[in-house]
Amino acid sequence: MFFANVQYIRLIIISVCLAGLCWGCNMRDPLPIAIEDIQCHKVKVAPGPEDFVLDTSHGGPRLLVSSHDRRDPETSGGIYYFDIKTEKTSEMLRLDEPDKIAAFKPHGMDIRIDGHRTLLYVIIHDPYAHEERLENAVIIYEVIQNHLCFVELLEDAELLWSPNDLSVLPSGDIYLTNDIHGSLDMYTRSKSSEIVYYDHKAKTWKMVADDIAFANGILAESNRVYVTATLDDQILVFPREENGELGTPEQVVHVKGADNLMRYKNSLLTTAHYDDMAFLNHKNNSENYAPSVVFRIRPEMYAKDTVFVDDGKMISAASTAMIYRDKLYISQVFDPYIVVCDIPVFMR
């Protein structure tokens, strides 16, 4: 998720640009041209449905949605289900959490099948309600119908310093992005982000990649790890070793303001933020629109195709995109709904 926790952004960005410190200050790119018009509609879920995953283990297919009102960040959020067939939605009941968890502010998520169990991995911020940026954790739940049953709390004060998104391998090993230390990293487009790796057997975290400008969405696979470098306008791929280490990254494609990543057949889907100032204005007021773009990335061809383009009237600040059964599902950072669209003909 891009820029969700920054205050006084407009004034400082202007000051930095005037001082000549910003790496290009490319605040806005022209929107790509939509290939074709597609039919879309909105479905209300909950404030800030920033990330979602597909759950097919409990009856009909559904999305599990991470929700937090980022316009009122002191409030707690929740995990919601969205039934793909009926479009019914409701909050999941969380059970058996430790008493010390005083706030629930979810961010990136992933889902894994472990034998007969469906496990949901959720990044949470400020779990002890201290309003401390550096207090973060990953909670693992077992999904049982419409309940989330607590399994484990993963913490590391040194290595989980600003977690944004995570990706879980079939083994239970985790890759996670830390985005920025603070506002200055963002204004100067500093390459201060990291990727950290959790070894589920050793139960330890370690840093496996750095020198990234706002590491954001991540997708881990058996022999490689994809990550969006939002402030470098890149999607990178790292070779992955058996011990979890990552090799030298390669740029897959250039994408302005890329956010989360999802697999679709032999391709990837990502959303993109094309106008930084519009994003910031939208954060302050839902009536200020921010453009949303969805791309299909074909890594083997180092190519991208435009799937969806909107000036923000249908959906602003899109964060995650997924295709399931010829429908495109798009979530967003702030407003309380997701968008469901027909997919373009060339994607079928």
QUIFEN-V660917 format. One record per pair of residues at least 4 apart in sequence whose ideal C-beta (glycine too) atoms are under 8 Angstrom apart, sorted by the first residue. I is the first residue (numbers start at 1). J is the second residue. D is the distance in whole Angstrom. If there is no record, write none. Layout:
# QUIFEN-V660917
i=[I I]
j=[J J]
d=[D D]
This chain:
# QUIFEN-V660917
i=[1 1 1 1 1 1 1 1 1 1 2 2 2 2 2 2 2 2 2 2 3 3 3 3 3 3 4 4 4 4 4 5 5 5 6 6 7 8 9 9 9 10 10 10 11 12 12 12 13 13 13 13 13 13 13 14 15 16 16 16 16 16 17 17 17 21 21 22 22 22 23 23 24 26 26 27 27 27 28 28 28 28 28 29 29 29 29 30 31 31 31 31 31 32 32 32 33 33 34 34 34 35 35 35 35 35 36 36 38 38 38 38 38 38 39 39 40 40 40 40 40 41 41 41 42 42 42 42 42 42 43 43 43 43 43 43 43 44 44 44 45 45 45 45 45 45 45 45 45 46 46 46 46 46 46 46 46 47 47 47 47 47 47 47 47 47 47 48 48 48 48 48 48 48 48 48 48 48 49 49 49 49 49 49 49 49 49 50 50 50 50 50 50 50 50 50 50 50 51 51 51 51 51 51 51 51 51 51 51 52 52 52 52 52 52 52 52 52 52 52 53 53 53 53 53 53 54 54 54 54 54 54 54 55 55 55 55 55 55 55 55 56 56 57 57 57 58 58 58 58 58 58 60 60 60 60 61 61 61 61 62 62 62 62 63 63 63 63 63 63 64 64 64 64 64 64 64 64 64 65 65 65 65 65 65 65 66 66 66 66 66 66 66 67 67 67 67 67 68 68 68 68 68 68 68 69 69 69 70 70 70 71 71 71 71 73 74 76 76 76 77 77 77 78 78 78 78 78 79 79 79 79 79 79 79 79 80 80 80 80 81 81 81 81 82 82 82 82 83 83 83 84 84 84 87 90 92 92 92 92 93 93 93 94 94 94 94 94 95 95 95 95 96 96 97 97 97 98 98 100 100 101 101 101 101 101 102 102 102 103 103 103 103 103 104 104 105 105 105 105 106 106 106 107 107 107 107 107 107 107 108 108 108 108 108 108 108 108 108 108 109 109 109 109 109 110 110 110 110 110 110 111 111 111 111 111 111 112 112 112 112 112 112 112 113 113 113 113 114 114 114 117 118 118 119 119 119 119 119 119 120 120 120 120 120 121 121 121 121 121 121 122 122 122 122 123 123 123 123 123 123 123 123 124 124 124 124 125 125 125 125 126 126 126 126 126 126 127 127 127 128 128 130 133 133 134 134 134 135 136 136 136 136 136 137 137 137 137 138 138 138 138 138 138 138 138 138 139 139 139 139 140 140 140 140 140 141 141 141 141 142 142 142 143 143 143 144 144 154 154 154 154 155 156 156 157 159 159 159 159 159 160 160 160 160 161 161 162 162 162 162 163 163 163 164 164 164 164 164 164 164 165 165 165 165 165 165 166 166 166 166 166 167 167 167 167 167 167 167 168 168 168 168 169 169 169 169 169 169 171 172 173 173 173 173 173 173 174 174 174 174 175 175 175 175 175 175 175 175 176 176 176 176 176 177 177 177 177 177 177 177 177 178 178 178 178 178 179 179 179 179 179 180 180 180 180 180 180 181 181 182 183 184 184 185 185 185 185 186 186 186 189 189 189 189 190 190 191 191 191 191 191 192 192 193 193 193 193 193 193 194 194 194 194 194 195 195 195 195 195 195 195 195 195 195 195 196 196 196 196 197 197 197 197 197 197 197 198 198 198 199 199 199 199 199 206 208 208 208 209 209 209 209 212 212 212 212 213 213 213 213 214 214 214 214 215 215 215 215 216 216 216 216 216 216 216 217 217 217 217 217 217 217 218 218 218 218 218 219 219 219 219 219 219 219 220 220 220 221 221 221 222 223 223 224 224 224 224 225 225 225 225 226 226 226 226 226 226 226 226 227 227 227 227 227 228 228 228 228 228 228 228 228 228 229 229 229 229 229 230 230 230 230 233 233 233 233 233 234 234 234 234 234 234 235 235 235 235 235 235 235 235 235 236 236 236 236 237 237 237 237 238 238 238 238 239 239 239 240 240 240 240 241 241 241 252 252 252 253 253 253 253 253 255 255 255 255 255 256 256 256 257 257 257 257 258 258 258 258 259 259 259 259 259 259 259 260 260 260 260 260 261 261 261 262 262 262 262 262 262 263 263 263 264 264 264 264 264 266 266 267 267 267 267 268 268 268 269 269 269 269 269 269 269 269 270 270 270 270 271 271 271 271 271 271 271 271 271 272 272 272 272 272 273 273 273 273 273 274 274 275 275 275 276 277 278 278 278 278 278 278 278 279 279 279 280 281 281 281 282 282 282 282 282 282 282 282 283 283 283 284 286 286 286 289 289 289 289 290 290 290 291 291 291 291 291 292 292 292 292 292 292 292 292 292 292 292 293 293 293 293 293 294 294 294 294 294 294 294 294 295 295 295 295 296 296 296 296 297 297 298 298 298 298 305 307 307 307 307 307 308 308 308 308 310 310 310 312 312 314 315 315 315 315 315 316 316 316 317 317 317 317 318 318 318 318 319 319 319 320 320 321 321 321 321 322 322 323 323 323 323 323 324 326 326 326 327 327 327 327 328 328 328 328 329 329 329 329 330 330 330 330 331 332 332 332 343 343 344]
j=[50 51 70 107 108 164 216 259 319 333 214 216 230 257 259 273 279 317 319 333 9 186 276 279 280 283 50 70 73 283 333 70 73 133 183 186 183 12 13 183 280 14 277 280 15 16 183 187 17 22 25 27 187 276 277 18 19 21 22 25 187 188 21 22 25 187 188 187 188 189 188 189 189 233 256 275 276 277 274 275 276 277 278 256 257 274 275 274 274 291 293 309 311 293 306 309 306 309 306 308 309 305 306 307 344 346 344 345 308 328 341 342 343 344 341 342 314 339 340 341 342 339 340 341 314 315 337 338 339 340 82 87 89 337 338 339 340 89 336 337 49 65 67 80 82 89 336 337 338 65 67 77 78 80 89 91 336 67 68 69 70 71 72 77 334 335 336 67 68 69 70 71 77 332 333 334 335 336 65 66 67 80 331 332 336 337 338 66 67 68 70 107 108 319 320 331 332 333 65 66 106 107 108 109 165 260 319 320 331 63 64 65 66 82 109 320 322 329 331 338 63 64 109 110 111 120 61 62 63 64 111 322 324 61 62 63 64 81 111 118 143 61 62 113 118 143 62 118 143 144 145 146 83 84 85 86 84 85 324 325 81 82 83 84 81 82 84 322 329 338 79 80 81 82 92 109 111 120 143 79 80 81 82 89 331 338 77 79 106 107 108 109 122 77 78 79 80 106 73 75 76 77 105 106 107 73 75 77 283 333 334 283 284 286 334 105 131 103 104 105 104 105 106 91 92 94 104 106 91 92 94 106 109 120 122 148 89 90 91 92 89 90 92 146 87 88 89 338 87 88 89 324 325 327 340 146 143 146 147 148 146 147 148 104 141 147 148 150 147 148 149 150 149 150 101 139 150 150 153 127 128 124 127 128 139 153 127 128 129 124 126 127 128 129 124 127 124 125 126 127 122 123 124 122 123 124 125 163 164 165 122 123 163 164 165 166 176 177 217 260 120 121 122 123 166 120 121 166 167 168 174 118 119 120 121 143 168 118 119 121 168 169 170 172 117 118 119 170 118 119 172 142 142 143 140 141 142 143 151 168 140 141 142 143 148 138 139 140 166 168 174 138 139 140 141 136 137 138 163 164 165 166 176 136 137 138 139 133 135 136 163 130 131 132 133 135 136 135 136 137 132 135 135 162 182 157 161 162 157 155 160 161 162 163 153 154 155 160 153 154 155 160 163 166 174 176 198 150 152 153 154 150 151 152 153 154 148 149 150 151 148 149 151 147 148 149 148 149 160 174 198 205 160 160 205 161 178 196 205 206 207 176 178 196 205 178 181 178 179 180 181 176 177 178 176 177 178 179 215 216 217 176 177 216 217 218 260 174 175 176 177 218 174 175 176 218 219 220 225 172 173 174 220 173 174 175 220 221 222 200 200 197 198 199 200 220 244 197 198 200 220 195 196 197 198 208 218 220 225 195 196 197 198 218 193 194 195 215 216 217 218 227 193 194 195 196 215 193 214 215 216 230 185 186 190 192 193 214 185 192 186 187 188 190 190 192 193 214 190 214 231 213 214 231 232 213 231 210 211 212 213 232 210 213 210 212 213 214 215 229 207 209 210 212 215 207 208 209 210 212 215 218 225 227 238 246 205 206 207 208 205 206 207 208 244 245 246 203 204 205 203 204 205 206 244 244 244 245 246 227 238 246 249 227 229 232 236 229 230 231 232 229 230 231 232 227 228 229 230 227 228 229 230 258 259 260 227 228 258 259 260 261 270 225 226 227 228 261 225 226 227 261 262 263 268 225 226 240 225 226 240 240 239 240 237 238 239 240 237 238 240 246 235 236 237 238 252 261 268 299 235 236 238 249 261 234 235 236 255 258 259 260 261 270 233 234 235 236 258 257 258 259 273 254 255 256 257 258 251 252 253 254 255 258 251 252 253 255 258 261 268 270 297 249 250 251 252 249 250 252 299 246 247 248 249 246 247 248 244 245 246 247 245 246 247 297 299 302 295 297 302 303 304 270 272 295 297 304 272 273 274 272 273 274 276 270 271 272 295 270 271 272 273 318 319 320 270 271 319 320 321 268 269 270 268 269 270 320 321 322 267 268 269 268 269 296 322 323 298 300 296 297 298 299 296 297 299 294 295 296 297 307 321 322 323 294 295 297 321 292 293 294 295 318 319 320 321 330 292 293 294 295 318 279 290 291 292 317 291 293 279 290 291 280 281 282 288 289 290 291 312 316 283 290 317 284 285 288 290 286 288 289 290 312 316 317 334 317 333 334 288 316 334 335 311 312 313 316 312 316 317 309 310 311 312 316 308 309 310 312 314 315 316 317 318 330 332 306 308 309 310 318 306 307 308 309 318 321 328 330 304 305 306 307 304 305 307 347 303 304 302 303 304 305 346 321 328 343 344 347 321 328 330 341 314 315 318 316 317 339 330 332 335 337 339 332 334 335 332 333 334 335 330 331 332 339 331 332 333 330 331 328 329 330 331 328 329 327 328 329 343 347 329 342 343 348 340 341 342 343 340 341 342 343 338 339 340 341 338 339 340 341 338 337 338 339 347 348 348]
d=[5 8 8 6 8 6 8 7 6 5 8 7 6 6 6 5 7 8 8 7 7 7 8 6 7 7 8 5 8 7 6 7 7 7 5 7 8 6 6 7 5 6 7 6 6 6 6 6 6 7 8 8 6 8 8 6 6 5 5 8 4 7 8 5 4 7 6 6 7 7 7 4 8 8 8 7 4 5 7 4 7 7 7 4 8 5 8 8 6 6 7 6 7 6 5 6 7 7 7 7 4 8 6 8 6 7 5 7 7 8 5 5 7 6 7 5 6 5 7 4 8 7 6 8 7 7 5 7 6 8 7 5 7 6 6 8 6 7 6 5 5 6 7 5 6 5 6 6 6 7 4 7 7 5 8 7 6 6 7 4 8 7 8 7 7 8 5 6 5 5 5 8 7 8 6 6 8 7 5 7 5 7 5 7 7 7 6 6 8 7 8 7 8 5 7 6 7 5 8 4 8 7 5 5 7 6 7 5 7 4 6 5 7 7 7 6 7 7 6 7 7 5 5 6 4 7 7 8 6 8 7 7 6 7 5 7 5 7 6 7 6 5 8 7 5 7 7 7 7 8 6 8 6 7 5 8 5 7 7 8 5 6 5 6 7 4 7 8 6 8 6 7 6 8 7 7 7 6 7 7 5 7 6 8 7 7 7 6 4 6 7 5 7 5 5 7 6 7 8 8 8 3 5 6 7 7 5 7 7 6 6 7 8 8 6 7 7 5 4 6 6 6 5 5 7 8 7 7 7 5 7 6 8 7 7 6 6 7 5 6 7 6 6 6 7 8 5 7 6 5 7 7 8 8 8 7 8 6 7 5 7 5 7 7 7 8 5 7 6 7 5 7 6 4 5 8 5 7 6 8 7 8 5 7 8 8 7 5 4 8 5 6 7 4 6 8 6 4 6 8 5 7 5 8 4 7 6 7 6 7 8 5 7 6 3 5 8 8 8 7 6 6 5 7 8 8 5 6 6 4 8 7 7 5 7 8 8 8 5 7 5 8 7 7 7 6 8 8 8 5 7 5 7 4 6 7 6 7 7 8 7 5 8 5 6 6 8 6 6 5 7 7 5 8 7 7 8 6 5 7 7 6 7 7 5 8 6 8 7 5 8 7 6 6 8 6 8 6 7 5 8 6 6 7 8 7 6 8 8 8 5 7 7 5 6 6 5 7 8 4 8 7 7 7 7 7 8 7 7 6 8 8 4 4 8 7 4 6 6 6 7 5 5 8 6 8 8 6 8 8 7 8 7 5 5 8 8 5 4 7 6 7 7 7 7 5 7 5 5 6 7 5 7 6 8 5 7 4 7 6 8 7 5 6 5 5 6 6 7 4 8 7 7 5 8 5 5 4 7 7 7 5 7 5 8 8 6 8 7 6 4 7 6 6 5 8 6 7 4 7 8 6 7 6 8 8 6 4 6 7 5 8 7 7 7 8 6 4 6 7 5 6 6 5 8 7 7 6 5 6 6 8 4 5 8 7 7 6 5 6 8 6 6 7 4 5 8 8 8 7 7 5 8 5 7 7 8 8 5 6 5 7 8 8 7 4 7 6 4 8 5 7 5 7 7 7 6 4 8 7 6 7 7 6 8 7 5 7 5 7 7 6 8 5 4 8 8 8 7 5 7 5 8 8 6 8 6 6 5 8 6 5 7 7 5 7 7 5 7 4 4 6 4 4 7 5 8 6 8 7 4 7 4 7 6 7 7 4 7 6 4 4 7 7 7 5 8 7 7 4 8 4 7 6 7 5 8 7 7 8 7 7 7 5 5 6 6 5 7 5 5 6 6 7 5 8 7 6 6 8 7 5 7 8 8 7 5 8 7 4 6 7 6 6 7 4 7 6 8 6 6 7 8 6 6 5 7 7 5 8 8 6 7 8 7 5 5 6 6 8 8 7 6 4 7 6 7 7 6 5 6 4 6 8 5 7 4 7 7 8 6 8 4 7 7 6 5 6 8 6 6 7 5 6 5 6 8 7 6 7 5 5 3 6 7 5 7 5 8 7 5 7 7 7 5 7 7 6 6 4 8 5 7 5 7 5 8 7 6 5 8 6 8 7 5 7 7 5 7 7 5 6 5 8 7 4 7 6 7 6 7 7 5 7 7 7 5 6 7 7 7 6 8 4 6 6 5 7 8 4 8 6 8 5 7 8 8 7 5 6 6 6 5 7 6 6 7 7 4 6 7 8 7 5 6 7 7 4 7 7 5 6 4 7 5 6 6 8 8 6 7 8 7 6 6 3 6 5 5 4 5 8 7 6 5 8 7 8 5 6 8 5 6 7 3 7 7 7 7 5 8 7 8 4 4 8 7 4 7 6 5 7 6 6 7 5 5 7 8 5 8 5 7 7 7 7 7 7 6 7 7 6 7 6 5 6 8 4 8 6 6 5 8 8 5 6 7 6 5 4 6 8 5 7 5 8 5 6 5 7 4 6 7 5 8 8 5 7 5 8 6 7 7 7 6 6 6 7 7 7 7 4 7 5 6 7 6 8 6 5 8 7 5 8 7 8 4 6 8]
